[in-house]
Amino acid sequence: MPAQRRLRRSPLECARCTTSQMECSKVRPQCDECKSQHASCRYADKAPTKPSQRSHKSTARRSKASFTSDSSRYSSPSPPTEQPPPAVNSPPSSQSAESTTSDATQDEPTAITPSDLSSQDQRLLNNWQTTTELSLTPSKSKDRSWQSLIRREAPRHPALHHSALALSAIHLASKGKTGSSERNENLKAAGHHYNQAVEKLSKLQEMTTSSECNSTFSASSILFMCDLASSALDGEDWKSPDRPDRDPSPTPQKANSSLDKLLDLFKTVRQLIPSKETLDTAEKGELQELFTRADPYHQLPSTYTLTILSMRNLNNTTAKADPAHETKVYDEAITYLDNSLAMLSKGGDPTMVALRWMFRIPSRYIELVEEKKPLALIVFAHYCAVLHHLRDRWWMDGLGARLVKEISQLLEPARMNSILWASDIVGVQT
């Protein structure tokens, strides 16, 4: 039997895998990852030299001082439960450098530097880099493209900078003792940075490059996480009194409803993104793989297709019986849900999938859910299957299962069969 020819491997990772923090097979002339993506594969001529101890300490100090401006570097230490991504020693590809340069328009905001940070903000930044950013998408894969993007863009866009510090502050507050001075200090800082982020977003929305679109999407998404996390803080108020969207006198029924609270958050955060073009740019650009890339740790049974068909049939049947039925609105919401469940079934990141549906559904559909229309509630219950995949995130706190249970209590017994699939996914008895 002839001996198999052994593939020649290099001690170096290719430029694309290094930049994307991917594990490289090191096969020449084209590694497995680049071959599967039909991408060009480039290797450096020699291994990078080992930095001196003095140089290493200098680099460490710079990483603690500010968000790094290089999207290809991800050197933040991880908490004990996370596996840190591999250190990146080679420089980013020329293509990435050109892309970053093209986004630096003449209207670009003034970058935030370490000298701009107070001691409190520096503490929040350190916590972001070591802990909070890993909680955004704690996939077991080594891809940290969203975290890298935020690190690169935050110094250039104050809205993204403040949103990150707000989530870092509320993350610290969630770990503190209720009523303690330290927790109150973190809650106050969270409210300050939250309001600063909302204020700065209005200026960011006027820009249309990929840099601004990515930052708008990321900042809005992080603020949504801040709002979700606040609901788990024992009723403590972490927002500033001048928050424009706060209801000064909520009714007891609304205050106790997880569904109504979430819908209020939907309406508030959706206003922060001005157009679907912004979403399209973010979704089809640097973050594209988070929506489409297969991740075996987050997958959904393909049986969702049957429940999507059932909802479409119910929509058409109701339209025939009721001329006032808003068929088009429901059809759009179901279509976006179908797309979201398809992404999740292929291993798409559940955070991105959940955010995508929240930003894209029609405003009228949210109103129909608020009016407790049966079909609107049924569709929303199936969206909760996406939220359920985020149950291990500290800012979600098992919200998906609570919502399905709440919706099951709002529906008539005859409609319980319509949400059986969602109930099975989240593990709720209806």
Disulfide bonds with the S-S distance in Angstrom:
none
